[in-house]
Each structure stands twice: as structure tokens, then as C-alpha cells.
Amino acid sequence: MNDKAQFHIRYWLVAVLVFAGLQYLLALNPPAAEIPYSEFERYLRDGKLEQVAVSERFVEGTLKEPLPSGTQRFIAVRVEPDLSEHLQGFDMRYGGKIESTLVRDLLSWLLPAALFIGVWLVLLRRLGGGLGGGMMQIGKSRARIYVETDMKVTFADVAGVDEAKDELREIVDFLRNPQAYGRLGGRMPKGVLLVGPPGTGKTLLARAVAGEARVPFFSISGSEFVEMFVGVGAARVRDLFEQARAKAPAIIFIDELDALGRARGAGPLGGGHDEKEQTLNQLLVELDGFDTSTGLVLLAATNRPEILDPALLRAGRFDRQVLVDRPDKVGRAQILAVHLKRARLAADVDAQAIAALTPGFTGADLANLVNEATLLATRRGADAVTMDDFNAAIERIVAGLEKRNRLLNPREREIVAYHEMGHALVAMALPGVDAVHKVSIIPRGMGALGYTIQRPTEDRFLMTREELENKMAVLLGGRAAEWLIFGHLSTGAADDLAKVTDIARAMVTRYGMSEALGHVALERERPRLLDGEAMYGLARAHDYGETTAAAVDSEVQAIVERAFQRALRLLAERQVQLERAARCLLERETLDGEALRQLIEPQPAPSGTAVG
């Protein structure tokens, strides 16, 4: 006989014994007989009562001889003495009526209790809702669990990050066959950290790993571990790993790891008993505790690896870091091919041309670009999305929304036209500079009164000193055109000046491109690992003397001035083309690259025509 059957037998035996005991007690104490008050008066006159107990509403007692029912105990409802004396003169039975007060008694107890419990439950629900669940569930993991059939994403849906996919294919093979990876004495990495800028597809890659491996996928954000109560985050970490072990092989994915894994005790405000630190400590313990042979893999993603705790990144925890960087031109074309499948395209749409127009775009940016182009085509009632829609969408994303209702007075329009044409002419005059794609004096975005878009011919990862100087000259071309034509300067070049100053200072302090200061790096980029002062926004004093600082400022000013004079000289040599192109821009408001070249470059003479 199994344990469950024995439990049922014991339960019935106990129930029978309890019932028999109640019957025995009732037999020892038979219930009292209810009699009319007139009979009580008669028994009292006849002397048949042995004892009597009088309460406010009842009279009860014991008879000397039992009643016909066999009981000697009785109870009667009292009647007012005056009424009783009056009724005794009549040949009748009289007595009080027992009113049932059960409902009233129950309500008097239950209503206050129910009201109190209701108020308490409402408070708990509101408190629990703000904490992501009821009070009893506060320590439970809030990870979203996707079973094998839920994961529809595979590596075929991820494009432009081939190196990262190759790194993660090994994880997929391990999850499919974990025993095979231990045959030579090796082990799989316990944790894989996906690092890269926002929008590059880190979360999508993690979901693709789960979809390829066909294993349960536990997805949670780092911020969901931390609550207002101390110890809750650590309890959720424990519960998450317990659930994952029960469903192994499985993948645990923690998005935005920097919300949970920020370095402990950094800066003057760091403490040892913070809730975040307790949660991080528990995560470190779990990473040390689980066995990779069970088929459990921890994936995490962050775009701020420099602020993570070094203990998270050491060997044995997050053993492998996979860079998910911005895609190059080939990668952008692959990503566009994935997103363009969902759009109805015209024949002139070329993914390679769009990829060339979008340097620096991430996968999320490209998805948004395709959506914006589709919406623009829908808005104008087109049957398909054309290349013009993609060009307009790129301009909207890069420069902002057109502000045609922002009316400029004629003087301002003229200044803006010469300013933008100054950028364009300097860019067309210098070798190796990105080709001018479009010039416009239509205001866009928050404060741009005009814009000049340059289209790079290829992705660039290094720049020489000459290329940086050319870039600065192009940026200062607008300011130089204003000075050349009007003899004064305006506030329209504020952003250009900021960019030029940053480039010049970087040339002097970081790239060692100053002849006066030599081949030294006076400033460094933000370190990869944590720097407490930089983390809390505290100003760092430069590690060179005041004499060197003055030399840096002087050299930066000299570089910027040389770039301005160079732009001014180039425009002075082309002042006729500048004025002609600016007048055309004032009339048409927008000029594309081909129209601009026809205005600027000398046109070949027709055949048979003599040129004097």
C-alpha cells in the first residue's frame, strides 16, 4: 500500500473517532428542553424545580423529575413580570419567543473583519503592483520564459554581424550536445558578454542563439533585479538560476547588465551594503556555482562595459566578450536586405546605394530608415517605395524634420544660402573630401537653418593629418563665405566652431600632430575599465603643466586659424561661382549634387564653337 492510500485511511479513522467522541459528549450532556414560560410558573408553584438560573432573557434549570422526553434540563424565555401576572388570570399557555440572532451576531463579527481584510488587500495589491507582484512573489524571478516553440528568431534573421554570429555558433553547438565539449578536458565559457553600441542587435543575437539551439530562454533586464527592499534582488537572482537549472539545457539572458553589474564601491558615494551590491554579489556567487556541463549558458548585453565590475569580467565568469559593432557598408547592405523584404519596392531601389548613404547607422537605425521611407511613400499615396523616399527618410533622420513654417527674413535667407554654399564649394575644391550630396536652405530639426549633406565614398577607420585639415576647412567654409561676402560673422557657425575646435584639440593632445608639441599624447580616451572620477562626472585635472596647457591652447588656435584662412582663400578664388550658386540656391531652396556640379564646374564648349 502506497503512502497516499495510508494517508486516506488515517484521515477516515481520525474522522470516525472525532464523530464518536462528539456523540458521547452529547449523550452525557443531553440538550435542554424548551418550555413555555407559563409551564415554568406552574412547575414553580407545584414545587417541581430543583434549581433555577435566571438571566436577562432566559430562565433555565433542572426538574426534580424528568420530562416525557427524558430530559430534566429546561429553558424558557422570560416574560415581563407585570405581563406575566396579567396573563395568569387567563386559562392559556404563554411564553416568550426566542429570536434568532445568528445573522446579526455573524454580521457584527464578519463585517469589521471583512472591511479590515479588504483594506489590507488593496494596500498589498498597490504595493505589490509597484514592486512587480504580490508580497509573497516579491522574491521570485521576473524573467520572461520562452520555451522552444516560442523562439522564432534564428541566425538567418540576423545580418551584418558575421563575426559575432561565428562566435556564438559554438555556444549553439554546446547547448545541443554539451557532453561532446568535455571529451578533451575543456569546458565551455560560463558567460558570454555581448558588447556594442545601442541598436546593433545584441538582444536579437541572444534570441537567435536560443532559437537555433531550441532550448528554453530566460530573458530579464538588469534593472528588474533591484527593488526598494534589501535582499530582494539577491533572492531573484537565486530564483532565476534555480528555474534555469530545472529546465537545463537553457539560456539565461540579462539585458542592460550595467544596471546590475556596476562596479562596487566606486567613487566617494560607494558603500558596502547597497542593495545593488548585494544583488551583484549573489550573481557572482551563482556564476561560480553552476556547472557548465549541465547545459546552462549565461548571456548578457551592455553598451557600457567600462563601468562593469572587474570581478564580473574575470576568467571563470564572463569568460568571453563578443563585440557587436556598427556594421560596415557590406553589413548595412545585408541588414537592409532583411528589412526590405517586408516593403513593396520600386525598381530603382538599390540596397547598395542606400548602404553607401548611411555610414554609422546601426541595425536599429536601418530598420527605422526602411519604416520611415515606407511611411513617406504611403503618405503621398504611392504604390511602391522609391529611392527618393529613402533619400528623404535619410535627410529626415540625419538633419531632422523640415520646418517650412519657420520663415526667415530675406537677409537671413541670403546669409544662410552663402553659408551653406561656402561649405559645398570648399568640399568640392579639396581632394579626398566626401562628395556633396545635397545643399538646402530649408530649416530642419531644432535649430538648423540650412544643411549640406556629404556622401562618403567608403567607410573610413583612419584619417591622416591632411584629411583632418581638409575636414576643418570644409566646416569653416560657411563662416569664411559670410566674411568674404558680407564682411561680418553670424551665430550660424556655432556648431561648426565646436566641431573644428574638438578636431584641432584632438590633433594636438591625442594624435600627436603638432610640430610645436611633438609626438606626445597629452590626453587619453576614457579607459575601458572603471574610472571612478569619470563615472561620477568629477573633473579630472590634466596631467601636464600650465606652460604646456598654454602651448596647447596656442597651437589649437593656430590650427583653426590656418583652416579658416585656407577656406577663405579657396572661396576668394571661386567668388564668381559662389555668388552664382548662392543666387540659384535662393531661388530653388534645394540643390542636389549633380545640379551643383553643373553650376560650379566649367562646362565643355559645344562642338564647332570657338572659345576666345
C-alpha positions in Angstrom: 0.0 0.0 0.0 1.4 3.3 -1.0 1.8 6.4 1.2 -1.2 8.2 -0.3 -3.6 5.3 0.5 -2.3 5.1 4.0 -2.9 8.9 4.4 -6.6 8.5 3.4 -7.1 5.6 5.8 -5.7 7.5 8.7 -7.8 10.5 7.8 -11.0 8.4 7.9 -10.0 6.8 11.2 -9.5 10.2 12.8 -12.8 11.5 11.5 -14.7 8.4 12.8 -13.1 8.8 16.3 -13.9 12.5 16.4 -17.6 11.8 15.5 -17.9 9.1 18.1 -16.4 11.4 20.7 -18.9 14.1 19.9 -21.8 11.7 20.1 -20.6 10.5 23.6 -20.3 14.1 24.8 -23.8 14.8 23.6 -25.1 11.7 25.3 -23.5 12.8 28.6 -25.0 16.3 28.3 -28.4 16.0 26.7 -29.8 19.2 25.3 -32.2 21.3 27.4 -36.0 21.2 26.6 -37.6 24.5 25.6 -40.8 25.0 27.6 -43.3 27.9 27.7 -42.9 30.4 30.5 -46.4 29.5 31.8 -45.3 25.9 32.4 -42.2 27.2 34.3 -44.6 29.2 36.5 -46.7 26.1 37.1 -43.6 23.9 37.9 -42.6 26.7 40.3 -45.9 26.7 42.1 -46.0 22.9 42.2 -42.5 22.7 43.7 -41.1 20.5 40.9 -38.0 22.6 40.3 -34.7 21.5 41.8 -32.6 24.5 40.7 -33.1 27.6 38.6 -30.7 30.1 36.9 -32.1 33.4 35.8 -30.5 35.6 33.1 -31.7 38.8 31.4 -33.7 37.0 28.7 -33.8 33.3 29.8 -34.7 31.1 32.8 -33.1 27.7 32.8 -32.7 25.0 35.4 -33.3 21.3 36.4 -36.5 19.5 37.3 -36.8 17.0 40.1 -38.4 14.5 37.7 -37.6 14.1 34.0 -40.0 15.3 31.4 -41.7 12.9 29.0 -38.8 13.5 26.6 -36.4 12.0 29.2 -34.5 15.2 29.9 -34.5 17.1 33.2 -33.0 20.3 31.9 -35.2 23.0 30.7 -35.1 26.5 29.3 -37.8 29.2 29.0 -37.8 32.7 27.6 -38.6 35.2 30.3 -41.8 37.3 30.2 -42.1 40.7 31.8 -43.4 40.3 35.4 -46.3 42.7 35.0 -47.4 40.9 31.9 -47.0 37.5 33.5 -49.2 38.5 36.4 -51.8 39.7 34.0 -51.7 36.6 31.8 -52.0 34.2 34.8 -55.7 35.2 35.1 -56.4 33.5 31.8 -56.6 29.8 31.1 -53.9 29.7 28.5 -50.2 28.9 27.9 -47.9 31.8 27.3 -44.2 32.3 26.9 -41.6 34.5 25.2 -40.3 33.9 21.7 -36.6 33.1 21.1 -35.5 35.4 18.3 -32.7 34.1 16.2 -29.7 36.5 16.4 -27.3 34.3 14.4 -27.2 36.5 11.4 -26.8 39.6 13.4 -24.1 38.1 15.5 -22.2 36.9 12.4 -22.5 40.2 10.7 -21.3 42.0 13.8 -18.1 39.9 13.6 -17.7 39.4 9.9 -18.3 42.9 8.5 -15.5 44.6 10.5 -13.2 41.7 9.8 -14.0 41.8 6.0 -13.6 45.6 5.9 -10.2 45.3 7.6 -9.1 42.5 5.3 -10.3 44.3 2.2 -8.4 47.5 3.0 -5.3 45.4 3.7 -5.6 43.5 0.4 -5.9 46.8 -1.5 -2.8 48.2 0.1 -0.9 45.0 -0.6 -2.0 45.0 -4.2 -1.0 48.6 -4.7 2.3 48.0 -3.0 2.8 44.7 -4.8 1.9 46.3 -8.2 4.6 48.8 -7.7 7.1 46.1 -6.9 6.2 43.9 -9.8 3.9 41.4 -8.0 2.4 40.5 -4.7 4.2 40.5 -1.4 4.6 36.7 -1.5 6.0 36.9 -5.0 8.5 39.7 -4.4 11.5 37.4 -4.2 10.5 35.5 -7.3 12.3 36.0 -10.6 10.5 38.2 -13.1 12.3 36.7 -16.1 10.2 36.1 -19.2 10.5 32.4 -20.1 10.3 31.4 -23.8 10.0 27.7 -24.5 11.4 26.1 -27.6 8.4 26.7 -29.7 8.2 30.4 -28.8 11.6 31.3 -30.3 11.1 32.1 -34.0 14.3 34.0 -34.4 17.3 32.3 -36.0 20.7 33.4 -37.3 19.1 33.9 -40.7 17.2 36.9 -39.2 20.5 38.5 -38.0 22.6 40.2 -40.6 25.7 42.5 -40.7 27.4 40.9 -37.7 29.0 37.8 -39.2 31.9 37.7 -36.7 29.6 37.8 -33.7 27.5 35.1 -35.2 30.5 32.8 -35.7 31.5 33.3 -32.1 28.0 32.3 -30.9 27.6 29.3 -33.2 29.9 27.4 -30.8 27.5 28.2 -27.9 24.7 26.7 -30.0 26.7 23.5 -30.7 27.4 23.2 -27.0 23.8 23.6 -26.0 22.8 20.9 -28.5 25.5 18.5 -27.3 27.1 19.5 -24.0 28.8 16.2 -23.4 30.9 16.4 -26.6 32.7 19.5 -25.4 34.2 17.8 -22.3 35.8 14.9 -24.1 39.2 16.7 -24.3 39.1 18.2 -20.8 37.9 21.6 -21.9 34.8 23.4 -20.8 32.5 26.0 -22.4 32.6 29.6 -21.1 30.2 30.2 -18.3 29.2 33.6 -19.5 29.3 35.4 -22.8 29.1 39.2 -22.8 27.8 41.0 -25.9 29.3 44.4 -26.1 28.5 47.1 -28.6 26.7 50.4 -29.2 22.9 50.7 -28.8 20.9 49.3 -31.6 23.5 46.9 -33.1 21.4 43.8 -32.4 22.8 42.3 -29.2 19.4 41.3 -27.9 18.4 39.9 -31.3 21.6 37.8 -31.3 20.8 36.3 -27.9 17.3 35.4 -29.1 18.8 33.9 -32.2 21.1 31.7 -30.1 18.1 30.3 -28.2 16.1 29.9 -31.5 19.0 27.9 -33.1 19.7 25.8 -30.0 15.9 25.1 -29.4 16.3 25.4 -25.6 14.3 27.5 -23.1 15.2 31.1 -23.0 15.1 33.2 -19.7 15.1 36.9 -20.6 15.3 39.6 -18.0 16.7 43.2 -17.7 19.3 44.1 -15.2 17.1 46.8 -13.7 14.4 44.2 -12.8 16.6 42.7 -10.1 16.9 45.8 -8.0 14.0 46.9 -5.8 13.4 49.1 -2.8 13.7 46.2 -0.3 17.1 45.0 0.7 17.7 41.4 -0.3 15.0 41.2 -3.0 17.5 41.4 -5.9 19.7 38.6 -4.5 16.6 36.4 -3.9 15.5 37.0 -7.6 19.0 36.0 -8.8 18.8 32.8 -6.8 15.3 32.0 -8.1 16.3 32.7 -11.7 19.2 30.3 -11.6 17.1 27.6 -9.8 14.4 27.8 -12.5 17.1 27.7 -15.3 18.8 24.6 -13.7 15.4 22.9 -13.6 14.9 23.4 -17.3 18.6 22.9 -18.4 19.9 23.0 -21.1 18.8 26.6 -21.2 19.9 30.1 -21.7 19.8 33.0 -19.2 19.9 36.4 -20.9 20.4 39.5 -18.8 19.9 42.7 -20.9 21.5 46.0 -19.8 23.9 44.3 -17.5 25.4 47.7 -16.5 22.2 48.4 -14.4 23.1 45.4 -12.2 26.9 45.0 -12.6 28.1 48.5 -12.0 31.4 48.4 -10.1 31.1 48.2 -6.4 32.4 51.0 -4.1 33.2 53.3 -7.0 33.7 57.0 -6.2 33.1 58.8 -2.9 29.5 57.7 -2.6 30.1 53.9 -2.8 29.0 51.7 0.1 29.3 48.1 1.1 25.7 47.4 2.0 23.9 48.8 -1.0 21.1 46.7 -2.5 22.7 46.7 -5.9 25.9 45.4 -4.4 24.2 42.5 -2.7 22.5 41.6 -5.9 25.8 41.7 -7.8 27.5 39.6 -5.1 24.8 37.0 -5.5 25.2 37.0 -9.2 29.0 36.4 -8.8 28.3 33.5 -6.4 25.9 31.9 -8.9 28.4 32.3 -11.7 31.0 30.5 -9.6 28.5 27.8 -8.5 26.9 26.4 -11.6 28.4 23.7 -13.7 28.6 24.3 -17.5 28.3 20.6 -18.2 24.6 20.8 -17.2 24.0 22.8 -20.4 23.3 26.2 -18.8 24.8 29.3 -20.5 24.6 32.9 -19.3 24.4 35.6 -22.0 24.4 39.3 -21.1 24.5 42.5 -23.1 25.7 46.0 -22.4 26.8 49.2 -24.2 28.8 50.4 -21.2 31.5 47.8 -20.5 33.8 50.3 -18.9 31.7 50.7 -15.8 31.2 47.0 -15.1 32.8 45.5 -12.0 36.1 43.8 -12.8 35.0 40.7 -10.8 32.3 40.1 -13.4 34.8 40.2 -16.3 37.4 37.9 -14.8 38.1 34.4 -16.2 35.6 31.9 -14.9 32.6 34.2 -15.0 32.1 36.2 -18.2 34.9 34.3 -20.0 34.1 35.6 -23.5 33.4 39.1 -24.7 31.8 39.4 -28.2 31.9 42.7 -29.9 28.7 43.6 -31.8 29.9 46.8 -33.6 28.3 49.1 -36.1 28.1 47.4 -39.5 30.2 48.3 -42.4 28.9 49.0 -45.9 28.6 45.3 -46.7 26.9 44.6 -43.4 24.5 47.5 -43.9 23.5 46.1 -47.3 22.8 42.7 -45.7 20.7 44.3 -42.9 18.8 46.3 -45.5 18.1 43.1 -47.5 16.4 41.6 -44.4 14.2 44.7 -43.8 13.4 45.4 -47.4 11.7 42.1 -47.8 8.7 43.5 -45.9 8.3 46.6 -48.1 6.9 46.9 -51.6 9.8 48.5 -53.6 10.1 50.3 -56.9 12.6 49.2 -59.5 15.0 52.0 -58.7 15.6 51.0 -55.1 19.2 49.7 -54.6 20.3 48.4 -51.2 23.9 49.0 -52.0 23.2 52.7 -52.8 21.3 53.1 -49.5 24.1 51.4 -47.6 26.6 53.9 -49.1 24.4 56.8 -47.9 24.1 55.6 -44.3 27.6 55.3 -42.7 27.5 54.9 -39.0 23.9 53.6 -39.0 23.2 50.6 -36.7 20.8 47.8 -37.4 18.0 49.6 -35.5 18.7 52.8 -37.4 18.4 50.9 -40.7 15.1 49.3 -39.7 13.8 52.7 -38.7 15.0 54.1 -42.1 13.0 51.5 -44.0 10.0 52.2 -41.9 10.3 56.0 -42.4 10.6 55.6 -46.2 7.6 53.3 -46.3 5.6 55.8 -44.3 6.6 58.7 -46.7 5.5 56.6 -49.7 2.2 55.8 -48.0 1.6 59.4 -47.1 1.9 60.5 -50.8 -0.3 57.7 -52.0 2.3 55.8 -53.9 2.1 52.2 -55.0 5.7 51.4 -54.1 8.6 52.9 -52.2 11.1 54.7 -54.4 14.7 55.7 -54.0 13.5 59.3 -53.5 11.6 58.2 -50.4 14.8 56.7 -49.0 16.7 59.9 -49.7 14.0 61.9 -47.9 14.0 59.5 -45.0 17.8 59.7 -44.6 17.6 63.5 -44.6 14.8 63.4 -42.0 16.8 61.1 -39.7 20.2 62.9 -40.1 19.1 66.5 -40.3 15.6 66.5 -38.7 12.1 67.3 -39.9 11.6 70.1 -42.4 10.4 73.4 -40.8 8.8 75.1 -43.8 6.7 77.2 -41.5 9.9 78.7 -39.9 10.0 81.8 -42.1 13.3 83.7 -42.4 13.6 87.3 -43.5 15.3 87.9 -46.9 18.5 89.0 -45.2 18.7 85.8 -43.1 17.9 83.6 -46.1 20.8 85.2 -48.1 23.2 84.7 -45.2 22.2 81.0 -44.9 22.5 80.5 -48.6 26.0 81.8 -48.8 26.9 79.9 -45.6 25.8 76.5 -47.0 27.3 77.2 -50.4 30.6 78.0 -48.7 30.6 74.5 -47.2 29.8 73.0 -50.5 32.4 74.9 -52.6 35.2 74.2 -50.2 34.3 70.5 -50.1 34.3 70.4 -53.9 37.6 72.2 -54.1 39.6 69.9 -51.8 40.8 66.4 -52.8 39.7 63.3 -50.9 36.7 65.0 -49.3 33.3 63.3 -49.2 31.2 64.2 -52.2 28.4 66.8 -51.7 25.1 65.1 -51.9 22.6 68.0 -51.3 22.5 71.6 -50.2 19.4 73.2 -48.8 18.3 76.4 -47.0 15.1 74.8 -45.7 15.2 74.8 -41.9 15.3 71.4 -40.3 15.3 70.0 -36.8 15.7 72.0 -33.6 18.0 74.8 -34.9 19.4 74.1 -38.3 18.5 76.9 -40.7 20.1 75.0 -43.6 22.3 72.0 -44.2 24.9 70.5 -46.5 24.9 66.7 -46.8 28.1 64.9 -47.9 28.1 61.3 -49.1 31.2 59.3 -48.2 32.5 57.1 -50.9 33.6 54.3 -48.5 33.8 53.5 -44.8 36.8 55.2 -43.1 38.6 53.9 -40.0 41.7 56.1 -40.1 42.3 59.7 -41.0 45.6 61.4 -41.8 46.5 64.9 -40.7 45.8 66.3 -44.2 42.3 64.8 -44.2 41.6 66.3 -40.8 42.7 69.7 -42.0 40.5 69.3 -45.1 37.6 68.5 -42.9 38.2 71.5 -40.7 38.4 73.7 -43.8 35.0 72.4 -45.0 33.5 73.0 -41.6 34.8 76.6 -41.6 33.7 77.2 -45.3 30.4 78.6 -44.2 31.9 81.1 -41.8 34.5 82.1 -44.4 31.8 82.7 -47.0 29.9 85.1 -44.7 33.2 87.0 -44.0 34.1 87.2 -47.7 30.6 88.3 -49.0 29.2 90.4 -46.1 32.3 91.4 -44.1 30.9 90.2 -40.8 30.2 87.0 -38.9 26.9 85.4 -37.6 25.9 82.9 -34.9 25.1 80.3 -37.6 28.6 78.8 -37.4 28.4 77.9 -33.6 28.1 74.2 -34.2 30.9 74.3 -36.9 33.2 76.1 -34.5 32.6 73.5 -31.8 33.4 70.6 -34.1 36.5 72.3 -35.5 37.8 73.1 -32.0 37.4 69.5 -31.0 39.2 68.2 -34.0 42.1 70.6 -33.5 42.4 69.8 -29.8 42.4 66.1 -30.5 45.1 66.6 -33.1 47.3 68.3 -30.5 46.6 66.4 -27.4 45.7 62.9 -28.6 47.1 62.3 -32.0 50.5 64.0 -31.7 50.0 66.0 -34.9 51.5 69.3 -33.6 55.0 70.2 -34.6 55.4 72.5 -31.6 54.5 69.9 -29.0 55.8 66.8 -30.8 54.8 63.2 -30.8 53.2 63.0 -27.3 49.7 62.1 -26.1 48.7 64.7 -23.5 45.2 63.3 -23.0 43.8 59.8 -23.2 40.4 58.4 -24.2 38.1 57.2 -21.5 39.5 53.9 -20.1 37.8 50.6 -20.8 37.7 49.7 -17.1 36.1 51.8 -14.5 37.4 55.2 -13.6 35.6 56.4 -10.5 36.1 60.1 -11.1 34.9 59.9 -14.7 32.0 57.8 -13.6 30.6 60.4 -11.2 31.3 63.3 -13.5 34.1 64.8 -11.5 36.5 67.0 -13.4 39.9 65.5 -13.9 42.9 67.7 -13.8 45.2 67.3 -16.8 48.5 65.7 -16.1 50.7 68.3 -17.7 51.8 71.7 -16.6 50.4 75.2 -17.1 53.1 76.1 -19.6 52.1 73.0 -21.7 48.5 73.9 -21.4 49.1 77.4 -22.7 51.1 75.9 -25.6 48.2 73.5 -26.3 45.7 76.4 -26.4 48.0 78.4 -28.7 48.5 75.5 -31.1 44.8 74.8 -31.3 44.1 78.4 -32.1 46.8 78.4 -34.8 45.4 75.2 -36.4 41.9 76.6 -36.5 43.1 79.9 -37.9 45.1 78.2 -40.7 42.0 76.2 -41.6 39.9 79.4 -41.7 42.4 81.2 -43.9 42.6 78.3 -46.2 38.8 78.1 -46.7 38.7 81.9 -47.2 41.4 81.7 -49.9 39.7 78.9 -51.7 36.4 80.8 -51.7 38.0 84.1 -52.8 39.4 82.2 -55.9 35.9 81.0 -56.7 33.8 84.0 -55.6 32.0 84.2 -59.0 30.9 80.6 -58.7 29.9 81.2 -55.1 27.6 84.1 -55.9 26.1 82.3 -58.9 25.4 79.1 -56.9 24.1 81.1 -53.9 21.6 83.0 -56.1 20.4 79.7 -57.6 20.0 78.2 -54.1 17.9 81.2 -53.0 15.6 80.6 -56.0 15.3 76.8 -55.7 16.0 76.3 -52.0 17.5 72.9 -52.6 20.2 71.7 -54.9 21.4 68.1 -55.4 25.0 67.2 -56.1 24.5 67.0 -59.9 22.9 70.4 -60.2 25.6 71.9 -58.0 28.4 70.4 -60.1 26.8 71.9 -63.3 26.8 75.3 -61.6 30.4 75.2 -60.3 32.4 73.2 -62.8 33.2 74.7 -66.2 31.0 73.3 -68.9 32.7 71.9 -72.1 32.1 74.1 -75.2 29.8 72.8 -77.8 31.4 71.1 -80.8 32.5 73.6 -83.5 32.3 76.6 -81.3 35.4 78.7 -80.8 36.3 79.8 -77.3 38.0 83.1 -77.1 
